[in-house]
Amino acid sequence: LSVYTTVALMAVGSLGLLRLRPIRSRLMAVSRLEATIVIVIMMTAAFRALFFQMIWVDGDLFPHAPLMALYLRDIFPPRNPFHPELPYLGHYGRDLTISALSVLIRERFFLVQYLLTAVNQGVIVLLVYFISCRFLRSARQALLAVILAFLGGWALMEVFGNNNSFVYLFLFLNSYLCWLTLIRRDAASKAIAAVSLATYSIVYETHYGILLIVFSLFPILLMILRRRWRVRYIAIPAMVCSMSFAIALFHGG
């Protein structure tokens, strides 16, 4: 019931996005060739992840599969099967997501894992591309950023196993949200960035810690390079990081 209720509320909330006014900005022309290349890379990343999982077993199947099975039986926090007196800890944000969504299709969590990992890879391609377009102001440079991220030494094309498709999806999303807090002057962007950043700690706590440090120091480096000092460039990261850290301390990450 909780899963169906959550999905229904998310659907209703998403309808509210249709009422938001679009942000007026100068549109960039994307050529048909560039759009085709992005689509090809996105489909290649998604189908490679899907077909690989159908042929090979995830190298970290042994800790994640039991976690997902325990969550489906409402055992949370899960216990170590060899030492029941100890909690069975891990990067459980990904496993909770897969377990929750598998409730919708008769608890077939391996099927959800295959599909969701593939979808994540495709979405990461689009995230990298559109974030790069947003801040580089060049569709061609954004395309080069995607090629570097996914095809440079195979890079992200190869690291979709285990927790990684969730890790990099949240990494790029949180990087974008944190940057938006510096250029937008509304309270909503700060709150969304803080909650999203806190959620990252249950997906991969090491990356979360590094992102906190980077987001705290990057505006200071930016001010040094521009030789313009702004109090909000220090106050906003401090506020967002403090809020996310407070949430992360209590939700179990």
Long-range contacts (C-beta under 8 A, 24 or more apart in sequence): 3-100, 3-101, 3-103, 3-104, 4-103, 4-104, 6-100, 7-104, 28-133, 28-137, 28-138, 28-139, 29-139, 30-133, 30-139, 31-139, 34-139, 34-140, 34-143, 37-143, 37-147, 38-125, 38-126, 38-129, 38-143, 38-146, 41-125, 41-146, 41-147, 41-150, 41-151, 42-122, 42-125, 42-126, 43-122, 44-157, 45-121, 45-122, 45-124, 45-125, 45-150, 45-156, 45-157, 45-160, 46-118, 46-119, 46-121, 46-122, 47-118, 48-121, 48-157, 48-160, 49-117, 49-118, 49-120, 49-121, 49-160, 49-165, 50-114, 50-115, 50-117, 50-118, 52-160, 52-161, 53-113, 53-114, 53-117, 53-118, 53-161, 54-114, 58-113, 58-161, 58-162, 59-161, 59-162, 60-161, 60-162, 60-163, 63-90, 64-90, 64-94, 64-95, 64-162, 64-163, 65-110, 67-92, 67-95, 68-95, 68-98, 68-99, 68-102, 68-109, 68-113, 69-109, 71-95, 71-96, 71-99, 71-100, 72-99, 72-102, 72-103, 72-107, 72-109, 77-252, 91-163, 91-202, 91-203, 91-204, 91-205, 92-202, 93-166, 93-199, 93-202, 93-203, 93-204, 93-253, 94-163, 94-166, 94-203, 96-202, 97-166, 116-165, 117-160, 117-161, 117-165, 118-160, 120-160, 120-165, 120-166, 120-169, 121-156, 121-160, 121-165, 123-169, 124-156, 124-165, 124-168, 124-169, 124-172, 125-150, 127-169, 127-172, 127-173, 127-176, 128-172, 131-172, 131-175, 131-176, 134-176, 135-179, 163-203, 163-204, 166-203, 166-204, 167-203, 167-204, 167-207, 170-196, 170-199, 170-200, 170-203, 170-204, 170-207, 171-200, 171-207, 171-211, 174-200, 174-211, 175-211, 178-211, 178-215, 178-237, 178-240, 181-236, 181-237, 181-240, 182-219, 182-232, 182-233, 182-236, 182-237, 190-236, 190-239, 190-240, 190-243, 191-243, 193-240, 193-244, 194-239, 194-240, 194-243, 194-244, 194-247, 195-244, 195-247, 197-240, 197-241, 197-244, 198-243, 198-244, 198-245, 198-246, 198-247, 198-248, 198-251, 198-253, 201-244, 201-248, 201-251, 201-253, 202-248, 202-251, 202-252, 202-253, 205-253, 208-248, 208-253, 212-241, 212-244, 212-245, 215-240, 215-241, 216-241
